[in-house]
């Protein structure tokens, strides 16, 4: 399994931007599909975005399309989530997640990072 440490969350006003980073351990980072999942208070975890091993294949939840961008740097074992035009409804704990290529369902998780957007 890959272990991950997230950073970059915080408090921002609506319309602002934040960038989350997720640093992963292990030599096999490039063999994992990476993603971000969030959980707002009182709600279930929600898929946000994912990115394939080469960075060429990305997927986004409809709620963040056009505002969020996921990217990865395999040389640094790091995945990023650039969040622009943030809305109060984006407030949640954001988790970095990983799954081996060819499998379904994220199996490894970061510790979570709070993102709060004020109106």
C-alpha positions, -999 to +999 in steps of 0.1 A: +000+000+000+010+036-005+010+060+024+001+096+020+004+129+038-017+159+028-012+196+031-025+229+019-060+232+034-073+262+053-099+289+054-106+310+024-134+334+013-158+324-015-143+330-049-108+323-036-083+296-043-064+269-025-041+241-036-039+208-018-009+186-020-006+149-013+029+134-008+030+096-012+056+071+000+069+041-019+086+034-052+054+024-070+036+057-070+034+056-107+014+024-106-015+040-087-045+059-098-047+089-074-077+109-064-094+132-040-125+126-021-143+149+003-167+147+032-188+175+045-203+175+080-233+152+081-228+139+046-212+109+030-179+109+013-180+123-022-157+117-052-140+149-063-114+140-089-090+113-101-060+110-123-043+081-141-007+071-137+006+093-166-016+123-158-033+121-191-066+107-178-086+128-154-121+126-141-141+152-121-174+154-102-199+176-120-199+199-090-162+208-094-157+207-132-142+238-146-131+250-111-108+222-098-078+207-115-060+176-105-024+169-115+005+147-104+043+148-104+055+112-104+091+123-099+080+139-066+054+112-057+029+140-053-006+147-065-022+181-064-057+196-063-059+232-075-092+246-063-104+279-078-137+299-075-143+282-042-179+281-029-192+276+007-205+242-004-170+231-011-163+232+027-153+197+037-125+175+048-105+165+017-089+131+015-062+120-008-068+085-021-051+058-041-059+026-059-036+003-079-041+005-117-066-021-128-086-022-096-118-005-085-124+014-054-098+035-035-080+014-009-055+038+006-063+071+023-046+102+036-054+116+070-077+143+056-073+181+054-099+207+063-110+232+037-134+259+048-149+284+025-167+314+040-195+333+023 
